[in-house]
Amino acid sequence: MGLAEQSTIQRVENRPRLPDRLVVGPDAIRAAVLIVLLAAGALLTPGYLSLENFRILLMSVAAVGIVAYGMTLVVISGEIDLAVAGTAVLSAIVGATLLDTGSPVLVIGATLVTGLAIGLVNGVLTAFVGIPSLIVTLAMLGISRAVANIISRGQASYPDSVAAYLWFGNGKLLGLPTPIALLLSIGALMVVLTRFTTFGPALYATGGNTKAAVLSGIRARSVKLSVFMICGVLAATGGMIESARLSYINPAAFAGLELEALAITVLGGAALAGGSGSILGTLLAALIIGVVNNLLNQLGVSLYTQRVVTALVILAVVLPGYKRRQIAK
């Protein structure tokens, strides 16, 4: 090792560090941002912290938050899924073709199985065939939307005859509105999956360095296939929740859902290069965006201005973490 390299290493090792107790984690920063936004809402809008407003806020982010959980898993693995909007639409439309049977098992089952099947195709083409996920899922987005319109002939469906389907959007579970209960319970399940099972370390290792993960005995291709399938099911679930909430299955629905889910994922701390991110961060990010949009709505701010403000909030939260990662390199 040369003298210059030794000198560089010594400077890095001797760099003053903050005590561990003073180092604030990224999720703690997101939680602090959320608290500040809520406090601002309370100051600017009377009754902002009411239970009814919290219900409205959580209902508005439930579907996209659940889709973002799946997107987070895919991004952690080092891939991307831009097909989630198409998956949500096609899954809902396939389920709608069975509404006349009156069977909730068939309708809901067909919806979720369709999401699983689309995720399976995305995973096989990406992990086993070797086509970049950006290309695979972008193509699948267009295919899914086109097939949904072909099947439905461009006509919307109304699931009023299947009460169990409507329950996903307007019912209650454990005293909470079903969408909110599913947002929290699925989030808890994803936390367990990523933090307390062997799948979690395999997922992060695969996204961090696929070749090294394979050499260490991890079945990286199976991991990627799994996250695409989970993402497909969660996209179908999000689509079903929103369709049930509106009592309206629309083949033209969910425009821009993939970008919303990706924005929440990135705001939640997942790096597009893979290997980092968390479900808790994704949930906090969904709540941050929900609070911002809810507050701006109550203040009468136009939709276009809302999008600008939301984008600025995302940049403000993401940039510090990005700069830290650049310094670490």
JOWO-V557710 format. One record per residue. PHI is phi in degrees with one decimal (none if undefined). Layout:
phi
PHI
PHI
This chain:
phi
none
-72.8
-64.5
-64.2
-65.8
-62.4
-64.5
-62.8
-61.0
-65.2
-64.0
-64.4
-66.6
-89.3
-61.7
-61.2
-119.5
-72.7
-57.2
-54.7
-69.1
-95.8
-82.6
-96.7
-72.7
-62.3
-67.9
-66.2
-65.3
-64.4
-63.0
-65.4
-61.0
-61.6
-64.0
-62.1
-64.4
-64.4
-64.0
-63.8
-62.4
-65.2
-75.8
-89.0
-132.4
-61.0
74.9
-64.4
-91.6
-72.1
-61.7
-64.2
-69.4
-61.6
-62.9
-61.5
-61.4
-68.1
-63.0
-71.2
-109.2
-60.3
-64.9
-67.5
-65.2
-65.6
-62.2
-66.5
-57.6
-64.5
-59.9
-60.8
-60.3
-64.6
-66.9
-59.4
-74.3
94.1
-119.5
-145.8
-126.8
-90.8
-92.8
-60.4
-67.2
-64.4
-61.8
-61.8
-66.9
-63.5
-62.0
-65.0
-68.6
-62.0
-61.5
-65.5
-65.8
-106.4
-61.0
-65.2
-71.4
73.1
-95.0
-64.6
-63.1
-68.2
-65.2
-68.5
-62.0
-63.5
-62.1
-71.2
-65.6
-62.6
-61.0
-62.5
-65.2
-63.9
-62.3
-62.6
-62.2
-59.0
-67.1
-64.5
-65.2
-80.7
-80.2
-104.8
-85.9
94.9
-79.3
-54.4
-62.3
-58.9
-72.0
-59.0
-76.2
-66.0
-65.7
-65.5
-58.8
-67.1
-63.1
-62.3
-64.5
-65.5
-64.2
-60.3
-71.9
-66.2
-63.3
-86.8
57.3
74.4
-103.2
-77.1
-122.4
-124.7
-84.3
-60.3
-80.9
-116.9
-62.5
-64.8
-68.7
-63.1
-58.0
-64.1
-107.0
-131.6
-87.6
-134.0
-137.6
55.8
83.5
-108.0
-54.8
-53.6
-57.2
-68.6
-61.8
-69.8
-56.8
-75.7
-71.6
-66.7
-60.0
-62.4
-63.0
-67.4
-63.7
-59.6
-62.0
-87.2
-113.2
-126.6
-129.3
-68.8
-65.6
-58.8
-58.1
-64.8
-63.7
-66.7
-64.9
-63.2
-72.3
-71.2
-161.4
-61.1
-62.7
-64.5
-63.1
-64.1
-64.7
-87.0
100.7
-82.5
-86.2
-60.8
-65.8
-67.7
-61.5
-66.1
-59.9
-62.7
-69.9
-66.1
-67.3
-61.9
-61.7
-62.3
-64.8
-70.1
-65.0
-63.2
-64.1
-61.1
-64.1
-67.6
-60.8
-69.6
-65.1
-68.9
-64.0
-91.7
53.6
-157.3
-102.4
-110.8
-67.5
-105.3
-78.4
65.2
-62.4
80.6
-60.3
-63.2
-73.7
-62.5
-64.1
-68.2
-62.6
-63.5
-60.7
-68.3
-60.9
-76.9
108.2
-80.6
-86.1
-63.8
-74.7
94.8
89.3
-145.0
133.0
-153.8
-68.7
-61.0
-60.6
-64.6
-62.0
-61.9
-64.5
-61.2
-67.6
-60.5
-63.9
-62.4
-64.4
-60.0
-64.3
-63.6
-66.0
-65.3
-61.0
-67.1
-86.5
76.7
-76.5
-66.7
-59.3
-67.6
-66.7
-58.1
-64.8
-64.7
-62.9
-60.4
-62.6
-66.2
-62.9
-59.4
-62.5
-63.6
-83.7
-79.4
-58.2
-59.2
-65.8
-64.8
-64.3
-64.1
-65.5
-66.0
-64.9
-62.4
-70.8
